[in-house]
Amino acid sequence: MELRVLVADDQALVRGSFRVLIDTAPGLRAVGEAGTGAEAVELAERERPDVVLMDVRMPEMDGIEATRRICRDLPDVRVLILTTFDLDSYVYAALRAGASGFLLKDTPPADLLSAVRVVASGESLLAPTVTRRLIAEFVRRPAPAGPPPEGLDALTDREREVLALIARGLSNAELAEHLHLSPATVKTHIGRLLAKLQARDRAQLVIAAYETGLVRPR
């Protein structure tokens, strides 16, 4: 199955480089380029790509607002944020807007292509080290949050434990080892968390854990 990718960046050279990289990778195809956030939203609505590579800083409409609109209106489209700085304050806001993860622009080409495939499969791209550092840094000053996600009170003790450990940056394998569970059982717990919290993916579970106060930055 061919994955369709939209590239959104205000620098033509960057867009072109990503497009060439994507078009020469097996199973991937670039379906458009956007130079502004508004163009990204328009193209996403028209092309319905599997993944949008989204720059944060763009004219007319920034990547955060574009991400929010795409994730709100096109639930099957995944957004992968591209940023220049590994502690860019915009990244946390983008995750809150519905992005499935983020990459640095100097990420090796092979890792970027792998990230596109991971996000397209429905997973989030939050490496444990990224989760621990990024969320702990920016949850201290998030934008005002809305009401807690529906279903938080309905979580079992085990589900709360799994959610807290996800927010601390543990991978599925680490969760299984820490809780003495099988990988399949861990996946079942995560699936139930996604359903109960109405979360798109793992990234949204991390956000929910911090914003509801279940986990606090160390």
Backbone as CSV, one residue per row, in Angstrom:
resi,resn,N_x,N_y,N_z,CA_x,CA_y,CA_z,C_x,C_y,C_z
1,MET,0.846,-1.200,0.000,0.000,0.000,0.000,0.877,1.244,0.000
2,GLU,0.601,2.155,-0.883,1.383,3.386,-0.999,0.873,4.431,-0.017
3,LEU,1.802,5.014,0.747,1.452,6.066,1.689,1.586,7.423,1.006
4,ARG,0.595,8.257,1.190,0.557,9.560,0.543,0.943,10.631,1.562
5,VAL,1.901,11.474,1.196,2.474,12.437,2.132,2.375,13.852,1.576
6,LEU,1.933,14.776,2.413,1.884,16.195,2.075,3.002,16.904,2.842
7,VAL,3.749,17.760,2.159,4.853,18.487,2.773,4.471,19.953,2.924
8,ALA,4.546,20.467,4.158,4.213,21.864,4.433,5.399,22.560,5.095
9,ASP,5.995,23.509,4.366,7.138,24.264,4.879,7.242,25.541,4.067
10,ASP,7.603,26.634,4.724,7.629,27.907,3.992,8.893,28.094,3.166
11,GLN,9.854,27.186,3.291,11.082,27.281,2.511,11.023,26.303,1.340
12,ALA,11.069,26.847,0.131,10.932,26.028,-1.066,12.011,24.957,-1.159
13,LEU,13.226,25.294,-0.759,14.320,24.331,-0.835,14.076,23.151,0.097
14,VAL,13.581,23.447,1.286,13.276,22.379,2.247,12.150,21.497,1.717
15,ARG,11.092,22.131,1.207,9.968,21.365,0.653,10.435,20.456,-0.469
16,GLY,11.237,21.017,-1.352,11.711,20.236,-2.485,12.568,19.061,-2.056
17,SER,13.410,19.286,-1.062,14.282,18.207,-0.565,13.464,17.076,0.037
18,PHE,12.466,17.448,0.841,11.618,16.418,1.445,10.819,15.671,0.376
19,ARG,10.369,16.399,-0.632,9.568,15.759,-1.678,10.404,14.736,-2.445
20,VAL,11.638,15.107,-2.785,12.508,14.171,-3.491,12.770,12.945,-2.633
21,LEU,13.030,13.171,-1.357,13.289,12.067,-0.435,12.098,11.119,-0.377
22,ILE,10.916,11.681,-0.268,9.703,10.859,-0.163,9.429,10.108,-1.464
23,ASP,9.550,10.801,-2.592,9.224,10.176,-3.875,10.204,9.078,-4.273
24,THR,11.390,9.095,-3.717,12.371,8.054,-4.049,12.358,6.906,-3.045
25,ALA,11.488,6.989,-2.035,11.400,5.927,-1.029,10.322,4.926,-1.418
26,PRO,10.587,3.653,-1.257,9.588,2.633,-1.596,8.313,2.804,-0.769
27,GLY,7.185,2.768,-1.459,5.912,2.806,-0.760,5.449,4.171,-0.311
28,LEU,6.173,5.227,-0.663,5.791,6.583,-0.285,5.621,7.445,-1.534
29,ARG,4.705,8.407,-1.478,4.530,9.330,-2.594,4.087,10.688,-2.075
30,ALA,4.773,11.733,-2.506,4.384,13.093,-2.143,3.192,13.516,-2.992
31,VAL,2.156,14.044,-2.356,0.945,14.421,-3.085,0.749,15.931,-3.131
32,GLY,1.726,16.677,-2.625,1.603,18.122,-2.698,2.568,18.836,-1.779
33,GLU,2.760,20.137,-2.043,3.609,20.992,-1.230,2.818,22.232,-0.831
34,ALA,2.962,22.647,0.407,2.287,23.843,0.898,3.323,24.785,1.506
35,GLY,3.215,26.060,1.171,4.150,27.045,1.686,3.610,27.836,2.865
36,THR,2.323,27.675,3.158,1.696,28.345,4.296,0.786,27.360,5.010
37,GLY,0.400,27.724,6.232,-0.516,26.865,6.960,-1.860,26.755,6.275
38,ALA,-2.318,27.872,5.710,-3.600,27.867,5.017,-3.567,26.920,3.813
39,GLU,-2.465,26.945,3.073,-2.330,26.031,1.937,-2.299,24.580,2.413
40,ALA,-1.664,24.343,3.548,-1.595,22.981,4.082,-2.985,22.444,4.392
41,VAL,-3.821,23.277,5.004,-5.191,22.868,5.325,-5.971,22.599,4.046
42,GLU,-5.850,23.497,3.076,-6.577,23.349,1.813,-6.159,22.084,1.074
43,LEU,-4.838,21.868,0.988,-4.351,20.683,0.287,-4.716,19.392,1.020
44,ALA,-4.674,19.433,2.350,-5.042,18.243,3.123,-6.500,17.881,2.883
45,GLU,-7.365,18.884,2.825,-8.779,18.629,2.567,-8.997,18.068,1.168
46,ARG,-8.194,18.524,0.214,-8.363,18.082,-1.164,-7.742,16.705,-1.412
47,GLU,-6.527,16.505,-0.903,-5.777,15.290,-1.219,-5.978,14.151,-0.218
48,ARG,-6.398,14.474,1.001,-6.563,13.476,2.054,-5.322,12.583,2.181
49,PRO,-4.156,13.181,2.473,-2.937,12.383,2.599,-2.977,11.516,3.854
50,ASP,-2.110,10.540,3.903,-1.988,9.728,5.117,-1.247,10.506,6.198
51,VAL,-0.235,11.265,5.773,0.608,12.001,6.720,0.913,13.389,6.172
52,VAL,0.899,14.384,7.055,1.349,15.727,6.709,2.622,16.017,7.483
53,LEU,3.700,16.341,6.767,4.921,16.833,7.400,4.730,18.337,7.568
54,MET,4.596,18.793,8.801,4.165,20.160,9.072,5.245,20.982,9.766
55,ASP,5.678,22.049,9.093,6.575,23.003,9.734,5.760,23.820,10.730
56,VAL,6.405,24.321,11.773,5.691,25.097,12.785,5.538,26.549,12.374
57,ARG,6.619,27.157,11.965,6.596,28.586,11.659,6.360,28.815,10.168
58,MET,5.140,29.242,9.832,4.786,29.532,8.447,3.919,30.781,8.405
59,PRO,3.924,31.494,7.279,3.101,32.705,7.169,1.623,32.379,6.990
60,GLU,0.791,33.416,7.176,-0.667,33.360,7.001,-1.358,32.562,8.106
61,MET,-0.906,31.358,8.312,-1.435,30.515,9.389,-0.295,29.620,9.841
62,ASP,0.025,29.621,11.123,1.165,28.816,11.555,0.808,27.332,11.584
63,GLY,1.838,26.515,11.778,1.642,25.081,11.736,0.758,24.536,12.837
64,ILE,0.714,25.232,13.972,-0.120,24.769,15.081,-1.596,24.883,14.729
65,GLU,-1.988,26.047,14.216,-3.391,26.228,13.842,-3.759,25.315,12.682
66,ALA,-2.840,25.166,11.730,-3.106,24.256,10.612,-3.283,22.833,11.112
67,THR,-2.451,22.436,12.062,-2.562,21.098,12.656,-3.902,20.924,13.357
68,ARG,-4.295,21.928,14.119,-5.565,21.851,14.843,-6.733,21.656,13.878
69,ARG,-6.732,22.410,12.769,-7.842,22.313,11.816,-7.843,20.974,11.095
70,ILE,-6.664,20.510,10.719,-6.579,19.228,10.011,-7.015,18.085,10.917
71,CYS,-6.523,18.076,12.153,-6.867,16.991,13.074,-8.336,17.033,13.472
72,ARG,-8.914,18.221,13.504,-10.335,18.360,13.842,-11.229,17.886,12.703
73,ASP,-10.875,18.257,11.476,-11.757,18.000,10.337,-11.429,16.723,9.577
74,LEU,-10.191,16.238,9.718,-9.760,15.066,8.970,-9.134,14.049,9.924
75,PRO,-9.937,13.333,10.671,-9.417,12.447,11.714,-8.509,11.325,11.221
76,ASP,-8.576,11.002,9.944,-7.728,9.931,9.415,-6.363,10.434,8.942
77,VAL,-6.175,11.740,8.941,-4.904,12.317,8.508,-4.006,12.535,9.720
78,ARG,-2.768,12.054,9.654,-1.822,12.206,10.751,-0.882,13.369,10.454
79,VAL,-0.528,14.100,11.488,0.379,15.235,11.335,1.667,14.971,12.101
80,LEU,2.774,15.128,11.402,4.105,14.968,11.986,4.794,16.326,11.943
81,ILE,5.051,16.886,13.110,5.610,18.229,13.202,7.110,18.222,12.916
82,LEU,7.553,19.196,12.126,8.973,19.392,11.852,9.422,20.667,12.560
83,THR,10.485,20.591,13.308,10.951,21.756,14.044,12.469,21.862,13.983
84,THR,12.965,23.069,14.117,14.410,23.300,14.069,15.059,23.063,15.414
85,PHE,14.318,23.346,16.476,14.887,23.256,17.820,14.245,22.124,18.603
86,ASP,15.069,21.361,19.333,14.533,20.213,20.040,13.736,20.587,21.277
87,LEU,13.810,21.837,21.705,12.965,22.299,22.808,12.151,23.507,22.370
88,ASP,11.640,23.448,21.182,10.813,24.507,20.634,9.496,24.559,21.414
89,SER,9.171,25.715,21.979,7.967,25.822,22.804,6.695,25.571,22.014
90,TYR,6.774,25.637,20.685,5.592,25.397,19.873,5.228,23.911,19.795
91,VAL,6.190,23.059,20.083,5.951,21.631,19.902,4.862,21.132,20.839
92,TYR,4.911,21.547,22.088,3.894,21.088,23.033,2.506,21.522,22.575
93,ALA,2.400,22.768,22.136,1.109,23.270,21.650,0.641,22.461,20.448
94,ALA,1.577,22.069,19.598,1.209,21.279,18.421,0.687,19.903,18.821
95,LEU,1.292,19.298,19.828,0.808,18.007,20.308,-0.598,18.153,20.888
96,ARG,-0.823,19.236,21.592,-2.152,19.487,22.136,-3.165,19.686,21.014
97,ALA,-2.691,20.203,19.894,-3.587,20.447,18.763,-3.932,19.169,18.007
98,GLY,-3.233,18.084,18.311,-3.560,16.810,17.685,-2.451,16.151,16.899
99,ALA,-1.265,16.763,16.881,-0.146,16.158,16.150,0.227,14.812,16.759
100,SER,0.714,13.923,15.922,1.076,12.580,16.381,2.536,12.452,16.768
101,GLY,3.280,13.550,16.682,4.680,13.506,17.079,5.463,14.608,16.414
102,PHE,6.757,14.588,16.607,7.580,15.617,15.975,8.971,15.086,15.668
103,LEU,9.611,15.756,14.713,10.971,15.429,14.297,11.773,16.717,14.169
104,LEU,13.059,16.617,14.394,13.945,17.732,14.094,14.223,17.725,12.597
105,LYS,14.415,18.910,12.041,14.648,18.999,10.596,15.978,18.387,10.173
106,ASP,16.897,18.220,11.126,18.177,17.599,10.769,18.175,16.097,11.043
107,THR,16.979,15.525,11.217,16.853,14.080,11.376,17.408,13.372,10.140
108,PRO,18.179,12.307,10.308,18.684,11.560,9.151,17.543,11.108,8.251
109,PRO,17.750,11.137,6.931,16.684,10.769,5.987,16.012,9.441,6.291
110,ALA,16.787,8.423,6.626,16.192,7.114,6.895,15.252,7.172,8.095
111,ASP,15.627,7.968,9.109,14.779,8.086,10.296,13.493,8.850,9.980
112,LEU,13.589,9.852,9.102,12.393,10.603,8.726,11.413,9.695,7.988
113,LEU,11.913,8.902,7.060,11.043,7.993,6.314,10.408,6.958,7.246
114,SER,11.191,6.478,8.200,10.666,5.533,9.175,9.580,6.191,10.009
115,ALA,9.790,7.456,10.374,8.813,8.180,11.182,7.491,8.336,10.436
116,VAL,7.561,8.620,9.151,6.343,8.750,8.348,5.552,7.447,8.402
117,ARG,6.235,6.339,8.266,5.555,5.036,8.278,4.976,4.727,9.655
118,VAL,5.701,5.074,10.704,5.222,4.830,12.068,3.938,5.619,12.324
119,VAL,3.958,6.893,11.980,2.795,7.750,12.214,1.613,7.286,11.356
120,ALA,1.873,6.913,10.115,0.799,6.460,9.225,0.139,5.186,9.747
121,SER,0.884,4.387,10.488,0.339,3.137,11.019,-0.583,3.362,12.207
122,GLY,-0.649,4.616,12.680,-1.521,4.921,13.802,-0.801,5.093,15.114
123,GLU,0.521,4.911,15.092,1.303,5.101,16.308,1.710,6.564,16.427
124,SER,2.136,6.951,17.620,2.663,8.302,17.800,4.182,8.232,17.832
125,LEU,4.804,9.325,17.446,6.265,9.365,17.414,6.759,10.185,18.603
126,LEU,6.763,9.542,19.753,7.287,10.165,20.958,8.251,9.182,21.597
127,ALA,9.507,9.308,21.271,10.510,8.445,21.876,10.527,8.697,23.373
128,PRO,10.882,7.711,24.176,10.902,7.900,25.624,11.690,9.124,26.074
129,THR,12.872,9.346,25.491,13.664,10.501,25.902,12.970,11.803,25.540
130,VAL,12.280,11.805,24.410,11.537,12.996,23.989,10.392,13.257,24.957
131,THR,9.652,12.219,25.303,8.531,12.375,26.213,8.984,12.945,27.544
132,ARG,10.009,12.366,28.115,10.460,12.787,29.449,10.897,14.235,29.454
133,ARG,11.641,14.622,28.427,12.204,15.977,28.405,11.193,17.010,27.941
134,LEU,10.528,16.720,26.832,9.644,17.717,26.233,8.419,17.999,27.094
135,ILE,7.715,16.968,27.490,6.497,17.169,28.253,6.801,17.787,29.616
136,ALA,7.843,17.311,30.271,8.191,17.869,31.579,8.537,19.349,31.480
137,GLU,9.099,19.741,30.346,9.485,21.139,30.163,8.282,22.034,29.905
138,PHE,7.391,21.617,29.016,6.354,22.531,28.560,5.009,22.392,29.252
139,VAL,4.808,21.324,30.021,3.553,21.211,30.743,3.493,22.232,31.872
140,ARG,4.624,22.835,32.208,4.647,23.850,33.256,3.927,25.113,32.822
141,ARG,3.816,25.321,31.518,3.184,26.553,31.065,2.328,26.323,29.813
142,PRO,1.393,25.378,29.881,0.528,25.152,28.718,-0.509,26.244,28.590
143,ALA,-1.128,26.287,27.407,-2.271,27.176,27.240,-3.401,26.662,28.118
144,PRO,-4.330,27.510,28.496,-5.441,27.063,29.343,-6.132,25.844,28.734
145,ALA,-6.279,24.838,29.541,-6.883,23.602,29.047,-8.390,23.609,29.256
146,GLY,-9.072,22.836,28.470,-10.501,22.692,28.632,-10.790,21.715,29.750
147,PRO,-12.010,21.227,29.842,-12.358,20.267,30.885,-11.601,18.963,30.686
148,PRO,-11.390,18.197,31.754,-10.680,16.926,31.627,-11.363,16.026,30.609
149,PRO,-10.592,15.217,29.911,-11.191,14.334,28.913,-12.255,13.429,29.527
150,GLU,-13.326,13.212,28.785,-14.369,12.324,29.267,-13.804,10.918,29.446
151,GLY,-14.214,10.259,30.505,-13.788,8.885,30.715,-12.669,8.731,31.707
152,LEU,-12.036,9.827,32.160,-10.917,9.713,33.089,-11.358,9.039,34.385
153,ASP,-12.531,9.385,34.861,-13.037,8.795,36.097,-13.368,7.315,35.930
154,ALA,-13.543,6.893,34.682,-13.924,5.508,34.437,-12.723,4.572,34.322
155,LEU,-11.509,5.131,34.401,-10.319,4.292,34.275,-10.168,3.380,35.481
156,THR,-9.751,2.166,35.224,-9.436,1.258,36.324,-8.087,1.647,36.925
157,ASP,-7.785,1.087,38.082,-6.500,1.377,38.724,-5.349,0.972,37.809
158,ARG,-5.488,-0.163,37.145,-4.430,-0.624,36.248,-4.281,0.315,35.067
159,GLU,-5.405,0.787,34.515,-5.346,1.702,33.384,-4.708,3.027,33.782
160,ARG,-4.990,3.491,34.982,-4.334,4.715,35.463,-2.830,4.498,35.603
161,GLU,-2.461,3.318,36.060,-1.045,3.001,36.213,-0.358,2.973,34.856
162,VAL,-1.004,2.346,33.877,-0.441,2.286,32.527,-0.331,3.694,31.938
163,LEU,-1.363,4.497,32.119,-1.344,5.862,31.591,-0.218,6.674,32.212
164,ALA,-0.028,6.550,33.506,1.037,7.290,34.184,2.408,6.885,33.656
165,LEU,2.588,5.601,33.394,3.882,5.129,32.906,4.115,5.549,31.449
166,ILE,3.054,5.588,30.654,3.172,6.098,29.283,3.639,7.546,29.322
167,ALA,3.044,8.316,30.234,3.405,9.728,30.353,4.832,9.923,30.837
168,ARG,5.362,8.933,31.533,6.758,9.000,31.978,7.735,8.578,30.887
169,GLY,7.191,8.114,29.761,8.044,7.821,28.627,8.372,6.369,28.403
170,LEU,7.689,5.443,29.078,7.980,4.030,28.885,7.402,3.533,27.563
171,SER,8.167,2.718,26.882,7.703,2.082,25.652,6.808,0.898,26.019
172,ASN,6.165,0.296,25.028,5.322,-0.873,25.290,6.118,-2.008,25.909
173,ALA,7.320,-2.233,25.400,8.153,-3.302,25.938,8.519,-3.019,27.393
174,GLU,8.832,-1.763,27.690,9.169,-1.400,29.063,7.963,-1.511,29.984
175,LEU,6.792,-1.148,29.452,5.561,-1.305,30.228,5.333,-2.772,30.588
176,ALA,5.493,-3.640,29.606,5.275,-5.065,29.833,6.229,-5.598,30.899
177,GLU,7.478,-5.179,30.819,8.465,-5.655,31.794,8.186,-5.097,33.183
178,HIS,7.876,-3.806,33.248,7.660,-3.145,34.541,6.429,-3.693,35.255
179,LEU,5.367,-3.963,34.492,4.105,-4.406,35.083,3.946,-5.921,35.076
180,HIS,4.935,-6.618,34.535,4.895,-8.079,34.444,3.665,-8.537,33.662
181,LEU,3.464,-7.884,32.511,2.356,-8.213,31.636,2.883,-8.654,30.276
182,SER,2.056,-9.316,29.514,2.438,-9.675,28.150,2.292,-8.451,27.258
183,PRO,3.054,-8.390,26.144,2.902,-7.271,25.206,1.468,-7.118,24.711
184,ALA,0.779,-8.250,24.494,-0.609,-8.194,24.015,-1.514,-7.531,25.053
185,THR,-1.291,-7.838,26.338,-2.103,-7.235,27.401,-1.849,-5.737,27.489
186,VAL,-0.595,-5.340,27.312,-0.261,-3.914,27.325,-1.007,-3.200,26.197
187,LYS,-0.996,-3.784,25.006,-1.695,-3.181,23.868,-3.195,-3.075,24.136
188,THR,-3.742,-4.073,24.815,-5.169,-4.036,25.159,-5.463,-2.871,26.094
189,HIS,-4.623,-2.685,27.103,-4.810,-1.572,28.037,-4.723,-0.227,27.310
190,ILE,-3.763,-0.108,26.407,-3.601,1.143,25.671,-4.806,1.397,24.777
191,GLY,-5.309,0.346,24.146,-6.499,0.486,23.317,-7.695,0.972,24.121
192,ARG,-7.847,0.459,25.331,-8.957,0.890,26.179,-8.771,2.337,26.630
193,LEU,-7.529,2.722,26.907,-7.259,4.108,27.288,-7.610,5.058,26.148
194,LEU,-7.220,4.687,24.928,-7.526,5.521,23.768,-9.039,5.702,23.619
195,ALA,-9.776,4.625,23.818,-11.231,4.684,23.659,-11.873,5.515,24.773
196,LYS,-11.470,5.276,26.004,-12.098,5.960,27.130,-11.772,7.454,27.171
197,LEU,-10.558,7.801,26.749,-10.153,9.205,26.772,-10.380,9.891,25.428
198,GLN,-10.928,9.137,24.472,-11.182,9.672,23.135,-9.922,10.323,22.564
199,ALA,-8.820,9.616,22.708,-7.518,10.112,22.260,-7.187,9.529,20.897
200,ARG,-6.527,10.326,20.085,-6.144,9.879,18.739,-5.040,8.842,18.785
201,ASP,-4.075,9.042,19.673,-2.916,8.165,19.711,-2.170,8.346,21.028
202,ARG,-1.006,7.747,21.111,-0.211,7.763,22.338,0.164,9.185,22.762
203,ALA,0.443,10.036,21.801,0.802,11.417,22.126,-0.312,12.092,22.910
204,GLN,-1.558,11.849,22.505,-2.682,12.454,23.195,-2.885,11.866,24.582
205,LEU,-2.508,10.617,24.784,-2.561,10.030,26.117,-1.578,10.730,27.055
206,VAL,-0.397,11.031,26.539,0.604,11.735,27.346,0.075,13.105,27.756
207,ILE,-0.494,13.813,26.809,-1.044,15.136,27.095,-2.135,15.031,28.158
208,ALA,-3.034,14.069,28.009,-4.138,13.902,28.957,-3.623,13.605,30.356
209,ALA,-2.588,12.792,30.454,-2.047,12.434,31.767,-1.515,13.647,32.510
210,TYR,-0.851,14.536,31.791,-0.296,15.727,32.435,-1.365,16.791,32.678
211,GLU,-2.225,17.003,31.715,-3.189,18.084,31.856,-4.260,17.799,32.906
212,THR,-4.528,16.537,33.168,-5.502,16.193,34.198,-4.863,16.069,35.578
213,GLY,-3.546,16.217,35.646,-2.870,16.155,36.930,-2.554,14.750,37.399
214,LEU,-2.846,13.740,36.573,-2.517,12.368,36.960,-1.022,12.211,37.146
215,VAL,-0.265,12.896,36.296,1.196,12.893,36.384,1.671,14.324,36.419
216,ARG,2.658,14.590,37.230,3.219,15.944,37.308,4.692,15.908,36.943
217,PRO,5.194,16.963,36.304,6.608,17.000,35.948,7.485,16.887,37.175
218,ARG,8.582,16.179,37.031,9.526,16.064,38.127,10.476,17.239,38.124
